[in-house]
Amino acid sequence: MIAPQPFKYKCPKCGYSKIVKPKSDVIDLVEMLNICPKCKSEMERVELNILETIVVKLPL
Ligand SMILES: [Zn+2]
């Protein structure tokens, strides 16, 4: 099974962004929420850039 790829939500209005890392193919409703917590606008789903992809995959 292919692991879901991490992605990022970015708010076009205020610039807020958050990285979403799906842990499995089970959709986490909280993580999938794409409403900006700052201005309540709908955020856009964007691909991670190279650097962010590396950071996301680092074990903590
Ligand atoms: Zn916003």
N, CA, C, O and the ligand as a Tripos MOL2 file, in Angstrom:
@<TRIPOS>MOLECULE
protein
  241   239    61     0     0
PROTEIN
NO_CHARGES

@<TRIPOS>ATOM
      1 N           0.8470   -1.2020    0.0000 N.3       1 MET1
      2 CA          0.0000    0.0000    0.0000 C.3       1 MET1
      3 C           0.8790    1.2480    0.0000 C.2       1 MET1
      4 O           1.8770    1.3140    0.7170 O.2       1 MET1
      5 N           0.5110    2.2070   -0.7860 N.am      2 ILE2
      6 CA          1.3000    3.4370   -0.8920 C.3       2 ILE2
      7 C           0.8760    4.4230    0.1860 C.2       2 ILE2
      8 O          -0.3070    4.7250    0.3450 O.2       2 ILE2
      9 N           1.8630    4.9170    0.9230 N.am      3 ALA3
     10 CA          1.5650    5.8900    1.9730 C.3       3 ALA3
     11 C           1.1520    7.2210    1.3490 C.2       3 ALA3
     12 O           1.7260    7.6500    0.3480 O.2       3 ALA3
     13 N           0.1600    7.8640    1.9410 N.am      4 PRO4
     14 CA         -0.2470    9.1780    1.4240 C.3       4 PRO4
     15 C           0.8890   10.1760    1.5490 C.2       4 PRO4
     16 O           1.6320   10.1660    2.5300 O.2       4 PRO4
     17 N           1.0170   11.0150    0.5750 N.am      5 GLN5
     18 CA          2.0760   12.0260    0.5920 C.3       5 GLN5
     19 C           1.6580   13.2150    1.4530 C.2       5 GLN5
     20 O           0.5010   13.6340    1.4370 O.2       5 GLN5
     21 N           2.6260   13.7520    2.2090 N.am      6 PRO6
     22 CA          2.3080   14.9670    2.9600 C.3       6 PRO6
     23 C           2.0640   16.1260    2.0020 C.2       6 PRO6
     24 O           2.5890   16.1590    0.8890 O.2       6 PRO6
     25 N           1.2740   17.0520    2.4500 N.am      7 PHE7
     26 CA          1.0040   18.2290    1.6270 C.3       7 PHE7
     27 C           0.8210   19.4190    2.5520 C.2       7 PHE7
     28 O           0.9650   19.3010    3.7680 O.2       7 PHE7
     29 N           0.5130   20.5300    1.9860 N.am      8 LYS8
     30 CA          0.4210   21.7460    2.7950 C.3       8 LYS8
     31 C          -0.8550   22.4970    2.4430 C.2       8 LYS8
     32 O          -1.2760   22.5600    1.2880 O.2       8 LYS8
     33 N          -1.4490   23.0600    3.4800 N.am      9 TYR9
     34 CA         -2.5650   23.9770    3.2650 C.3       9 TYR9
     35 C          -2.0450   25.3900    3.4420 C.2       9 TYR9
     36 O          -1.3560   25.6990    4.4150 O.2       9 TYR9
     37 N          -2.3840   26.2390    2.4940 N.am     10 LYS10
     38 CA         -1.9430   27.6250    2.5960 C.3      10 LYS10
     39 C          -3.1440   28.5400    2.4330 C.2      10 LYS10
     40 O          -3.9560   28.3740    1.5230 O.2      10 LYS10
     41 N          -3.2380   29.5100    3.3370 N.am     11 CYS11
     42 CA         -4.3280   30.4690    3.2680 C.3      11 CYS11
     43 C          -3.9460   31.5930    2.3090 C.2      11 CYS11
     44 O          -2.9580   32.2890    2.5410 O.2      11 CYS11
     45 N          -4.7050   31.7770    1.2500 N.am     12 PRO12
     46 CA         -4.3800   32.8320    0.2830 C.3      12 PRO12
     47 C          -4.6370   34.2290    0.8340 C.2      12 PRO12
     48 O          -4.1730   35.2210    0.2710 O.2      12 PRO12
     49 N          -5.3650   34.3020    1.9180 N.am     13 LYS13
     50 CA         -5.7580   35.6020    2.4490 C.3      13 LYS13
     51 C          -4.7250   36.1670    3.4320 C.2      13 LYS13
     52 O          -4.3010   37.3150    3.3060 O.2      13 LYS13
     53 N          -4.3260   35.3390    4.4180 N.am     14 CYS14
     54 CA         -3.4150   35.8550    5.4450 C.3      14 CYS14
     55 C          -2.0360   35.2020    5.4020 C.2      14 CYS14
     56 O          -1.1320   35.6190    6.1270 O.2      14 CYS14
     57 N          -1.8660   34.1790    4.5550 N.am     15 GLY15
     58 CA         -0.5550   33.5690    4.4320 C.3      15 GLY15
     59 C          -0.2820   32.4470    5.4190 C.2      15 GLY15
     60 O           0.7950   31.8510    5.3890 O.2      15 GLY15
     61 N          -1.2430   32.1450    6.3000 N.am     16 TYR16
     62 CA         -1.0730   31.0370    7.2350 C.3      16 TYR16
     63 C          -0.9160   29.7460    6.4600 C.2      16 TYR16
     64 O          -1.5870   29.5370    5.4490 O.2      16 TYR16
     65 N          -0.0280   28.8750    6.9330 N.am     17 SER17
     66 CA          0.1020   27.5800    6.2730 C.3      17 SER17
     67 C           0.3610   26.5060    7.3010 C.2      17 SER17
     68 O           0.9240   26.7620    8.3660 O.2      17 SER17
     69 N          -0.0590   25.2980    6.9680 N.am     18 LYS18
     70 CA          0.2400   24.1690    7.8410 C.3      18 LYS18
     71 C           0.5030   22.9490    6.9840 C.2      18 LYS18
     72 O          -0.1120   22.7480    5.9360 O.2      18 LYS18
     73 N           1.4470   22.1310    7.4690 N.am     19 ILE19
     74 CA          1.7880   20.9090    6.7530 C.3      19 ILE19
     75 C           0.9510   19.7700    7.3260 C.2      19 ILE19
     76 O           0.8420   19.6030    8.5410 O.2      19 ILE19
     77 N           0.3720   19.0010    6.4300 N.am     20 VAL20
     78 CA         -0.4500   17.8650    6.8400 C.3      20 VAL20
     79 C           0.2700   16.5870    6.4570 C.2      20 VAL20
     80 O           0.6470   16.3800    5.3030 O.2      20 VAL20
     81 N           0.4520   15.7270    7.4670 N.am     21 LYS21
     82 CA          1.1260   14.4520    7.2260 C.3      21 LYS21
     83 C           0.1500   13.3120    7.4920 C.2      21 LYS21
     84 O          -0.0290   12.9050    8.6400 O.2      21 LYS21
     85 N          -0.4690   12.8020    6.4600 N.am     22 PRO22
     86 CA         -1.3830   11.6690    6.6750 C.3      22 PRO22
     87 C          -0.5960   10.4730    7.2070 C.2      22 PRO22
     88 O           0.4240   10.0840    6.6380 O.2      22 PRO22
     89 N          -1.0830    9.8980    8.3020 N.am     23 LYS23
     90 CA         -0.3640    8.7790    8.9110 C.3      23 LYS23
     91 C          -0.6920    7.4640    8.2190 C.2      23 LYS23
     92 O           0.1040    6.5260    8.2530 O.2      23 LYS23
     93 N          -1.8360    7.3960    7.6080 N.am     24 SER24
     94 CA         -2.2380    6.1790    6.9190 C.3      24 SER24
     95 C          -3.2540    6.5650    5.8660 C.2      24 SER24
     96 O          -3.4370    7.7470    5.5720 O.2      24 SER24
     97 N          -3.9090    5.5810    5.3050 N.am     25 ASP25
     98 CA         -4.9270    5.9090    4.3180 C.3      25 ASP25
     99 C          -6.2410    6.2870    4.9880 C.2      25 ASP25
    100 O          -7.2180    6.6240    4.3190 O.2      25 ASP25
    101 N          -6.2520    6.2270    6.3200 N.am     26 VAL26
    102 CA         -7.4340    6.6760    7.0460 C.3      26 VAL26
    103 C          -7.4080    8.1990    7.1220 C.2      26 VAL26
    104 O          -6.4380    8.7930    7.5930 O.2      26 VAL26
    105 N          -8.4540    8.8010    6.6680 N.am     27 ILE27
    106 CA         -8.4950   10.2570    6.6440 C.3      27 ILE27
    107 C          -8.8290   10.8070    8.0240 C.2      27 ILE27
    108 O          -9.8610   10.4970    8.6190 O.2      27 ILE27
    109 N          -7.9120   11.6360    8.5020 N.am     28 ASP28
    110 CA         -8.1260   12.3020    9.7820 C.3      28 ASP28
    111 C          -8.9030   13.5870    9.5140 C.2      28 ASP28
    112 O          -8.4190   14.4900    8.8320 O.2      28 ASP28
    113 N         -10.0920   13.6530   10.0510 N.am     29 LEU29
    114 CA        -10.9570   14.7930    9.7450 C.3      29 LEU29
    115 C         -10.3860   16.1130   10.2400 C.2      29 LEU29
    116 O         -10.5770   17.1570    9.6170 O.2      29 LEU29
    117 N          -9.6870   16.0580   11.3600 N.am     30 VAL30
    118 CA         -9.0970   17.2980   11.8750 C.3      30 VAL30
    119 C          -7.9910   17.7690   10.9400 C.2      30 VAL30
    120 O          -7.8990   18.9530   10.6160 O.2      30 VAL30
    121 N          -7.1550   16.8310   10.5100 N.am     31 GLU31
    122 CA         -6.0490   17.1990    9.6260 C.3      31 GLU31
    123 C          -6.5430   17.6470    8.2610 C.2      31 GLU31
    124 O          -5.9100   18.4740    7.6040 O.2      31 GLU31
    125 N          -7.6600   17.1060    7.8450 N.am     32 MET32
    126 CA         -8.1600   17.4460    6.5230 C.3      32 MET32
    127 C          -8.9300   18.7580    6.5130 C.2      32 MET32
    128 O          -9.2980   19.2750    5.4580 O.2      32 MET32
    129 N          -9.1600   19.2750    7.6870 N.am     33 LEU33
    130 CA         -9.8890   20.5360    7.7790 C.3      33 LEU33
    131 C          -9.0770   21.6410    7.1030 C.2      33 LEU33
    132 O          -7.9140   21.8590    7.4420 O.2      33 LEU33
    133 N          -9.6850   22.3250    6.1620 N.am     34 ASN34
    134 CA         -8.9140   23.3090    5.4040 C.3      34 ASN34
    135 C          -9.4230   24.7270    5.6030 C.2      34 ASN34
    136 O          -9.3330   25.5710    4.7120 O.2      34 ASN34
    137 N          -9.9580   24.9680    6.7920 N.am     35 ILE35
    138 CA        -10.3800   26.3330    7.1100 C.3      35 ILE35
    139 C          -9.2830   26.9970    7.9390 C.2      35 ILE35
    140 O          -8.8370   26.4510    8.9480 O.2      35 ILE35
    141 N          -8.8640   28.1530    7.5110 N.am     36 CYS36
    142 CA         -7.8010   28.8750    8.2080 C.3      36 CYS36
    143 C          -8.2320   29.2130    9.6380 C.2      36 CYS36
    144 O          -9.2940   29.8010    9.8430 O.2      36 CYS36
    145 N          -7.3990   28.8370   10.6370 N.am     37 PRO37
    146 CA         -7.7490   29.1400   12.0330 C.3      37 PRO37
    147 C          -7.6330   30.6250   12.3670 C.2      37 PRO37
    148 O          -8.1660   31.0900   13.3740 O.2      37 PRO37
    149 N          -6.9390   31.3510   11.5190 N.am     38 LYS38
    150 CA         -6.7430   32.7800   11.7890 C.3      38 LYS38
    151 C          -7.8730   33.6330   11.2390 C.2      38 LYS38
    152 O          -8.4390   34.4640   11.9490 O.2      38 LYS38
    153 N          -8.2020   33.4210    9.9530 N.am     39 CYS39
    154 CA         -9.1840   34.3120    9.3370 C.3      39 CYS39
    155 C         -10.4010   33.5770    8.8000 C.2      39 CYS39
    156 O         -11.2820   34.1840    8.1900 O.2      39 CYS39
    157 N         -10.4470   32.2620    9.0280 N.am     40 LYS40
    158 CA        -11.5950   31.4410    8.6570 C.3      40 LYS40
    159 C         -11.8430   31.3630    7.1480 C.2      40 LYS40
    160 O         -12.9400   31.0220    6.7050 O.2      40 LYS40
    161 N         -10.8160   31.6820    6.3740 N.am     41 SER41
    162 CA        -10.9410   31.5280    4.9310 C.3      41 SER41
    163 C         -10.6420   30.0870    4.5520 C.2      41 SER41
    164 O         -10.0480   29.3380    5.3280 O.2      41 SER41
    165 N         -11.0550   29.7130    3.3690 N.am     42 GLU42
    166 CA        -10.7440   28.3750    2.8960 C.3      42 GLU42
    167 C          -9.3070   28.3610    2.3840 C.2      42 GLU42
    168 O          -8.9180   29.2040    1.5750 O.2      42 GLU42
    169 N          -8.5210   27.3930    2.8650 N.am     43 MET43
    170 CA         -7.1200   27.3270    2.4640 C.3      43 MET43
    171 C          -6.9640   26.4640    1.2200 C.2      43 MET43
    172 O          -7.7800   25.5850    0.9400 O.2      43 MET43
    173 N          -5.8940   26.7390    0.4820 N.am     44 GLU44
    174 CA         -5.6100   25.9700   -0.7220 C.3      44 GLU44
    175 C          -4.6430   24.8460   -0.3930 C.2      44 GLU44
    176 O          -3.7240   25.0090    0.4110 O.2      44 GLU44
    177 N          -4.8640   23.7130   -1.0230 N.am     45 ARG45
    178 CA         -3.9370   22.6090   -0.8650 C.3      45 ARG45
    179 C          -2.7850   22.7980   -1.8530 C.2      45 ARG45
    180 O          -3.0060   22.9310   -3.0560 O.2      45 ARG45
    181 N          -1.5660   22.8070   -1.3380 N.am     46 VAL46
    182 CA         -0.4000   23.0000   -2.2020 C.3      46 VAL46
    183 C           0.6180   21.8920   -1.9590 C.2      46 VAL46
    184 O           0.6530   21.2910   -0.8860 O.2      46 VAL46
    185 N           1.4290   21.6350   -2.9470 N.am     47 GLU47
    186 CA          2.4790   20.6410   -2.8150 C.3      47 GLU47
    187 C           3.6140   21.2130   -1.9670 C.2      47 GLU47
    188 O           3.8590   22.4200   -1.9620 O.2      47 GLU47
    189 N           4.3030   20.3170   -1.2480 N.am     48 LEU48
    190 CA          5.4700   20.7490   -0.4860 C.3      48 LEU48
    191 C           6.6250   21.0090   -1.4370 C.2      48 LEU48
    192 O           6.7450   20.3480   -2.4690 O.2      48 LEU48
    193 N           7.4710   21.9640   -1.0940 N.am     49 ASN49
    194 CA          8.6910   22.1380   -1.8800 C.3      49 ASN49
    195 C           9.7340   21.1340   -1.3940 C.2      49 ASN49
    196 O           9.5000   20.4070   -0.4280 O.2      49 ASN49
    197 N          10.8740   21.0970   -2.0590 N.am     50 ILE50
    198 CA         11.8910   20.0830   -1.7660 C.3      50 ILE50
    199 C          12.3290   20.1280   -0.3000 C.2      50 ILE50
    200 O          12.3930   19.0960    0.3690 O.2      50 ILE50
    201 N          12.6240   21.3170    0.1810 N.am     51 LEU51
    202 CA         13.1140   21.4680    1.5560 C.3      51 LEU51
    203 C          12.0780   20.9810    2.5610 C.2      51 LEU51
    204 O          12.4070   20.2760    3.5150 O.2      51 LEU51
    205 N          10.8420   21.3600    2.3400 N.am     52 GLU52
    206 CA          9.7790   20.9560    3.2650 C.3      52 GLU52
    207 C           9.5870   19.4450    3.2450 C.2      52 GLU52
    208 O           9.3080   18.8350    4.2770 O.2      52 GLU52
    209 N           9.7380   18.8440    2.0620 N.am     53 THR53
    210 CA          9.6090   17.3980    1.9640 C.3      53 THR53
    211 C          10.6600   16.7030    2.8120 C.2      53 THR53
    212 O          10.3750   15.7100    3.4820 O.2      53 THR53
    213 N          11.8760   17.2310    2.7770 N.am     54 ILE54
    214 CA         12.9700   16.6470    3.5660 C.3      54 ILE54
    215 C          12.6760   16.8030    5.0530 C.2      54 ILE54
    216 O          12.8200   15.8570    5.8270 O.2      54 ILE54
    217 N          12.2690   17.9880    5.4380 N.am     55 VAL55
    218 CA         12.0050   18.2590    6.8560 C.3      55 VAL55
    219 C          10.9010   17.3550    7.3870 C.2      55 VAL55
    220 O          10.9920   16.8200    8.4920 O.2      55 VAL55
    221 N           9.8580   17.1970    6.5810 N.am     56 VAL56
    222 CA          8.7030   16.4020    7.0000 C.3      56 VAL56
    223 C           9.1020   14.9570    7.2330 C.2      56 VAL56
    224 O           8.5660   14.3000    8.1250 O.2      56 VAL56
    225 N          10.0420   14.4560    6.4370 N.am     57 LYS57
    226 CA         10.4000   13.0400    6.5250 C.3      57 LYS57
    227 C          11.4470   12.7530    7.6000 C.2      57 LYS57
    228 O          11.7460   11.5880    7.8620 O.2      57 LYS57
    229 N          12.0060   13.7750    8.2220 N.am     58 LEU58
    230 CA         12.9620   13.5590    9.2820 C.3      58 LEU58
    231 C          12.2670   12.9700   10.4960 C.2      58 LEU58
    232 O          11.2020   13.4390   10.8980 O.2      58 LEU58
    233 N          12.8730   11.9350   11.0840 N.am     59 PRO59
    234 CA         12.2880   11.3990   12.3190 C.3      59 PRO59
    235 C          12.4960   12.3750   13.4660 C.2      59 PRO59
    236 O          13.5530   12.9980   13.5670 O.2      59 PRO59
    237 N          11.5220   12.5070   14.3110 N.am     60 LEU60
    238 CA         11.6310   13.4590   15.4140 C.3      60 LEU60
    239 C          12.1340   12.7720   16.6670 C.2      60 LEU60
    240 O          12.2900   13.4170   17.7040 O.2      60 LEU60
    241 ZN         -6.0500   32.9770    6.8040 Zn       61 ZN61
@<TRIPOS>BOND
     1     1     2 1
     2     2     3 1
     3     3     4 2
     4     3     5 am
     5     5     6 1
     6     6     7 1
     7     7     8 2
     8     7     9 am
     9     9    10 1
    10    10    11 1
    11    11    12 2
    12    11    13 am
    13    13    14 1
    14    14    15 1
    15    15    16 2
    16    15    17 am
    17    17    18 1
    18    18    19 1
    19    19    20 2
    20    19    21 am
    21    21    22 1
    22    22    23 1
    23    23    24 2
    24    23    25 am
    25    25    26 1
    26    26    27 1
    27    27    28 2
    28    27    29 am
    29    29    30 1
    30    30    31 1
    31    31    32 2
    32    31    33 am
    33    33    34 1
    34    34    35 1
    35    35    36 2
    36    35    37 am
    37    37    38 1
    38    38    39 1
    39    39    40 2
    40    39    41 am
    41    41    42 1
    42    42    43 1
    43    43    44 2
    44    43    45 am
    45    45    46 1
    46    46    47 1
    47    47    48 2
    48    47    49 am
    49    49    50 1
    50    50    51 1
    51    51    52 2
    52    51    53 am
    53    53    54 1
    54    54    55 1
    55    55    56 2
    56    55    57 am
    57    57    58 1
    58    58    59 1
    59    59    60 2
    60    59    61 am
    61    61    62 1
    62    62    63 1
    63    63    64 2
    64    63    65 am
    65    65    66 1
    66    66    67 1
    67    67    68 2
    68    67    69 am
    69    69    70 1
    70    70    71 1
    71    71    72 2
    72    71    73 am
    73    73    74 1
    74    74    75 1
    75    75    76 2
    76    75    77 am
    77    77    78 1
    78    78    79 1
    79    79    80 2
    80    79    81 am
    81    81    82 1
    82    82    83 1
    83    83    84 2
    84    83    85 am
    85    85    86 1
    86    86    87 1
    87    87    88 2
    88    87    89 am
    89    89    90 1
    90    90    91 1
    91    91    92 2
    92    91    93 am
    93    93    94 1
    94    94    95 1
    95    95    96 2
    96    95    97 am
    97    97    98 1
    98    98    99 1
    99    99   100 2
   100    99   101 am
   101   101   102 1
   102   102   103 1
   103   103   104 2
   104   103   105 am
   105   105   106 1
   106   106   107 1
   107   107   108 2
   108   107   109 am
   109   109   110 1
   110   110   111 1
   111   111   112 2
   112   111   113 am
   113   113   114 1
   114   114   115 1
   115   115   116 2
   116   115   117 am
   117   117   118 1
   118   118   119 1
   119   119   120 2
   120   119   121 am
   121   121   122 1
   122   122   123 1
   123   123   124 2
   124   123   125 am
   125   125   126 1
   126   126   127 1
   127   127   128 2
   128   127   129 am
   129   129   130 1
   130   130   131 1
   131   131   132 2
   132   131   133 am
   133   133   134 1
   134   134   135 1
   135   135   136 2
   136   135   137 am
   137   137   138 1
   138   138   139 1
   139   139   140 2
   140   139   141 am
   141   141   142 1
   142   142   143 1
   143   143   144 2
   144   143   145 am
   145   145   146 1
   146   146   147 1
   147   147   148 2
   148   147   149 am
   149   149   150 1
   150   150   151 1
   151   151   152 2
   152   151   153 am
   153   153   154 1
   154   154   155 1
   155   155   156 2
   156   155   157 am
   157   157   158 1
   158   158   159 1
   159   159   160 2
   160   159   161 am
   161   161   162 1
   162   162   163 1
   163   163   164 2
   164   163   165 am
   165   165   166 1
   166   166   167 1
   167   167   168 2
   168   167   169 am
   169   169   170 1
   170   170   171 1
   171   171   172 2
   172   171   173 am
   173   173   174 1
   174   174   175 1
   175   175   176 2
   176   175   177 am
   177   177   178 1
   178   178   179 1
   179   179   180 2
   180   179   181 am
   181   181   182 1
   182   182   183 1
   183   183   184 2
   184   183   185 am
   185   185   186 1
   186   186   187 1
   187   187   188 2
   188   187   189 am
   189   189   190 1
   190   190   191 1
   191   191   192 2
   192   191   193 am
   193   193   194 1
   194   194   195 1
   195   195   196 2
   196   195   197 am
   197   197   198 1
   198   198   199 1
   199   199   200 2
   200   199   201 am
   201   201   202 1
   202   202   203 1
   203   203   204 2
   204   203   205 am
   205   205   206 1
   206   206   207 1
   207   207   208 2
   208   207   209 am
   209   209   210 1
   210   210   211 1
   211   211   212 2
   212   211   213 am
   213   213   214 1
   214   214   215 1
   215   215   216 2
   216   215   217 am
   217   217   218 1
   218   218   219 1
   219   219   220 2
   220   219   221 am
   221   221   222 1
   222   222   223 1
   223   223   224 2
   224   223   225 am
   225   225   226 1
   226   226   227 1
   227   227   228 2
   228   227   229 am
   229   229   230 1
   230   230   231 1
   231   231   232 2
   232   231   233 am
   233   233   234 1
   234   234   235 1
   235   235   236 2
   236   235   237 am
   237   237   238 1
   238   238   239 1
   239   239   240 2
@<TRIPOS>SUBSTRUCTURE
     1 MET1         2 RESIDUE 1 A MET
     2 ILE2         6 RESIDUE 1 A ILE
     3 ALA3        10 RESIDUE 1 A ALA
     4 PRO4        14 RESIDUE 1 A PRO
     5 GLN5        18 RESIDUE 1 A GLN
     6 PRO6        22 RESIDUE 1 A PRO
     7 PHE7        26 RESIDUE 1 A PHE
     8 LYS8        30 RESIDUE 1 A LYS
     9 TYR9        34 RESIDUE 1 A TYR
    10 LYS10       38 RESIDUE 1 A LYS
    11 CYS11       42 RESIDUE 1 A CYS
    12 PRO12       46 RESIDUE 1 A PRO
    13 LYS13       50 RESIDUE 1 A LYS
    14 CYS14       54 RESIDUE 1 A CYS
    15 GLY15       58 RESIDUE 1 A GLY
    16 TYR16       62 RESIDUE 1 A TYR
    17 SER17       66 RESIDUE 1 A SER
    18 LYS18       70 RESIDUE 1 A LYS
    19 ILE19       74 RESIDUE 1 A ILE
    20 VAL20       78 RESIDUE 1 A VAL
    21 LYS21       82 RESIDUE 1 A LYS
    22 PRO22       86 RESIDUE 1 A PRO
    23 LYS23       90 RESIDUE 1 A LYS
    24 SER24       94 RESIDUE 1 A SER
    25 ASP25       98 RESIDUE 1 A ASP
    26 VAL26      102 RESIDUE 1 A VAL
    27 ILE27      106 RESIDUE 1 A ILE
    28 ASP28      110 RESIDUE 1 A ASP
    29 LEU29      114 RESIDUE 1 A LEU
    30 VAL30      118 RESIDUE 1 A VAL
    31 GLU31      122 RESIDUE 1 A GLU
    32 MET32      126 RESIDUE 1 A MET
    33 LEU33      130 RESIDUE 1 A LEU
    34 ASN34      134 RESIDUE 1 A ASN
    35 ILE35      138 RESIDUE 1 A ILE
    36 CYS36      142 RESIDUE 1 A CYS
    37 PRO37      146 RESIDUE 1 A PRO
    38 LYS38      150 RESIDUE 1 A LYS
    39 CYS39      154 RESIDUE 1 A CYS
    40 LYS40      158 RESIDUE 1 A LYS
    41 SER41      162 RESIDUE 1 A SER
    42 GLU42      166 RESIDUE 1 A GLU
    43 MET43      170 RESIDUE 1 A MET
    44 GLU44      174 RESIDUE 1 A GLU
    45 ARG45      178 RESIDUE 1 A ARG
    46 VAL46      182 RESIDUE 1 A VAL
    47 GLU47      186 RESIDUE 1 A GLU
    48 LEU48      190 RESIDUE 1 A LEU
    49 ASN49      194 RESIDUE 1 A ASN
    50 ILE50      198 RESIDUE 1 A ILE
    51 LEU51      202 RESIDUE 1 A LEU
    52 GLU52      206 RESIDUE 1 A GLU
    53 THR53      210 RESIDUE 1 A THR
    54 ILE54      214 RESIDUE 1 A ILE
    55 VAL55      218 RESIDUE 1 A VAL
    56 VAL56      222 RESIDUE 1 A VAL
    57 LYS57      226 RESIDUE 1 A LYS
    58 LEU58      230 RESIDUE 1 A LEU
    59 PRO59      234 RESIDUE 1 A PRO
    60 LEU60      238 RESIDUE 1 A LEU
    61 ZN61       241 GROUP 0 **** ****
